[in-house]
Amino acid sequence: MQQFEFAEGKILASITDGVGRVVFNQPEKRNAMSVNMWEGMGQALDIFGADASVRCVVLQGAGDKAFVSGADISQFDKVRSNADAQQEYDKITSAGRLKLMNYEKPVIAQIRGFCMGGGLGIAMSTDIRIASDDSQFGIPAAKLSIAYGFDMVRALVDLVGPAHAHMILMSGERFDAAEAERIGLVNKVVPVDQLEATVAKLTATLAGNAPLSLKTNKATVKAVCADRSDRDMAKIKMAMSACFDSNDYKEGRRAFMEKRKPAFTGS
């Protein structure tokens, strides 16, 4: 295992068996995201992105109370006191946000406890969300007189549709994991004592699959959800061709014929 620390220990990162893991480590504040934690998450993602051995990434919160309970409100008077300050806050935190939203490798949110506001925004920026049955969700914007950015609202609408998005944003109320699964906000809800094993089984599957295929299919799904003007179809076609011209495609065919597990290299 390789281990790293960022944001003065509030972001913990590790690499084990092809899986990069980010732990939001501020349990005394239910893992609320401070400015430097956003920067630290981006640094961790950079390390994972540059390491070919990392096939997928898991995000989780420290402890058993929260994934991420939202932004660190104790910093609001200093960094988000008005519209101008909010713009500066967005500039500071945007690097981490953009890295997560545009990340090429599969990212899984392992959710336990509170997943609120900006924490839900983080989860919605991942590809797969697995939640424990004691998780709680919500976007309390209406209770703080703030508005969420276009990208986050778009992600919410893409996942649950406009009707559910209106209910979540306008009520500002919390809802449980069963409701989150019902409306399509999370992929799967499992008993809390099965969360680690469920995610571990999924990451093992992803780590064993062909990296070029994972990268290309993720990019294609994103393109389907994007506006036509934002779709780089030429890039997608090139990525598809790279899959069929790869050594991994040859290895996959050989392994299938020989009835064995393929050993993909990402080339």
N, C-alpha and C positions, 0 to 999 in steps of 0.2 A: 504493500500500500504506500502511495505517495500522499503526503499531507501538506496543506498550505493554509496560511491565515492571512486575512485581509481585514481592513477597516478595524484595526486594533482588536482583532479576535472576534468581531461580531459577524464576520463571514468566514466560515470554515469550509475548506474544499479538500477533496480527496479523490484519488483514482484507484480503483480496485477492479480487477478482472474485466477491463474494458468499459467500466462505468465511471463517469465523473459525477461527483456528488457535491452539491452546494447546500450548506446548512445555514439558515438564518438564525444567528446565535445571540438573541437578546431576549431570553425567556422572561426576564423580570418585567419586560414591557410587552409581553406576548408577541415577541419578535417583530415589533413595529419597525418599519424601515426608516432609518436615518439617511441623510444625504450621503455620508461616506459608505454606508452599506450598499447603496446603489452602485457607487464606484467600485467597491470591492467585488460585487457580483460580476460586474463587467470584466474585471481583471481575471477572475476565476474562469469565466467563459472563454476568455482569450487563451488561457493555458490549455483548456480542454480542446479548443478548436485547432490548436497547433499540434496536438498530440494525436498521431494516427491510430494509436492503440485505443483511444477513447471512442467508443462506438455510439454511446448515448449518454444523456445527462439526466440526473434526478435532482429536483429541488425539494427541500423539506425544511420544516421549522424545528428548532431545538425544543426539547421537552414534550409534554403531552397536552399543552393548553392551546397552542396555536400553530398554524402554518405561518401566516403573516397577518396580523390583526389590522394592518393598514399603514399609513404614514405615521411617523413619530410626531404626534400633535404637540409635544413639548417644544418642537423646533418651529412651530408655525409663526409665533410672534417675531421670530428672528428671520426666517427664510421665506415665509408665505403670508406676510402681513397684509398685502394688498395686491392689486393686479400686476403692478410692475415687479414686485418681489416674486410673485408666482411665475412670471416669465423667466426671471433669473433662475429660480428653482428648477424649472423645466429644462433650462440649458444645462445645468449641473447634472441633473439626473438622466438626461436624455441618452447619454452614451450607453448606460447600462440597459435602458429600456429598448433602444434600437438594436443592441447586440442580441437581446433575448428575442425580440420580434423577428429579426432577420437571420436567426441562427440556422446553420445548415444541418446540424446533427439533430436527431430526435431528442426532445426534452419532455420529461414526465414530471408532473407535479404530484408529490406524495403528500396528501392533505390530511391533517389531523387537527381537530379543534377549530379555532376561529380562522376564517379566511374571508377577510372583510376589506372593503374599499380598495386601496392600492394593492393589497395582498391578493384580492380576487383578480385585479388587473394582471398581476404577475402570473397567476394560475391560468388565466385566459390566454396568455401569450405562449403557453406551452402547447405541446401537441396532444398530450394525453393526460387526463386528470383522474387519479384514483383517490377516493376519499374514504375515511373511516366513518362508521355509522354515527359517531358522536360529533361530527363536524357541523359547523355553523357558518352560514354565508350571508352576505349582504353588502350593499353599497349605501352608506348613510349620508350621501351627498346632501339630500334635502334637509337633513338635521343639522348641517354645518353651514348652510348657505354657500355651497361651492358647486361647481360644475366639473364634470369629468371631460377629458379631452376626446377629440373625435375618434382617435385610434382605439381607445378603450371602449367607447360606446359602440363603435362599429364591431369590435370583437364580440361584445355582449349580444348585439343584434344578430350577428352571424351564427352564434351558438344557440340562442333561445328564441329568436324571432322578436318582432317589434312589440307584440302584446305583452309578453313576459318581461321584456326590457323596460317597458313603461312602468309595470308594476314594481319591479325591483328599484328603479331609479326614483319613482315618485313617492313610494311609501317609505323608502329608507329602512324597511324592517328586515330583521333577520329571518332566515328560513333554514330548515334542517337539510341533512344530506339526502333524505328520501325525496324531498321536493327538488333539490338540485339535480338529482338523477332523472326525475320525471320530466323536467323541462329541457334536459339535454345539456345542462351546464357542466356536468361531470360524466365521465365515461362509465364509471363503475363505483358502487358503494359496497364496502365489505366490513365485516365485524372488525373492531379495532385490533383484536389480537391476531387478525389475519392480514393486516395492512402491509407489514414488512415483507411477509412471504409472497404476497400477491405481486408487489412491485418487483421483488427479486426475481420471480419467475418471468415477468415481462421483460425486465432488463436483460436477463440471460438469453431470452429469445431474440431480442433486438441485437445484442452483442454478437450473436451467431449468424445474423443475416448479412446480406451483401451491402457494404457501406454505400456503394455508388447507387444502388437501387433505393436505399433509404433516403439518400440525399435528393435524388431526382424526383421520387414520388412526393416527398415533402414539398419541394419547390413547385411541383405541378398542382398540388392541392391549394397552395397559396395563390397560384396564378388563377385558378378557377374562381376563388373568392375575391380576387382583385378586380378593379375596373379594367375594361378592355384596353384602355390607353396605357395602363401600367403593366400589361403583360408582355414579357420579353419572350415571344414564342420561338424566336431563333435560338435563344439560349437554352430553352427547354428541349428543343429538337436536338441540339448538340449534346446535351446531357443524356438524352435517350440513346443517341448513337454511341456515346462513350460506354454506356452499359453493355450494349450488344457487341462492342469491339473489345471488351475488357477480358483480362485473364480470368476474372471471377466468373464471367459467363461460361467460359470453357470449363472451369472448375465445377460450377453448378451442374452442368450437363453430365460431366464425368461422374460426379458424386451420385447423381440420380441413377445413372445406369449401373454403378457399382454398389448401389444401395448402402451408402455410407453418409455420414455428416460432412458437408462441404467445409473446407478451410479457406474462407475468404480473406483476402489481403487488402481489398480496396484499390486494386489496380487492374 
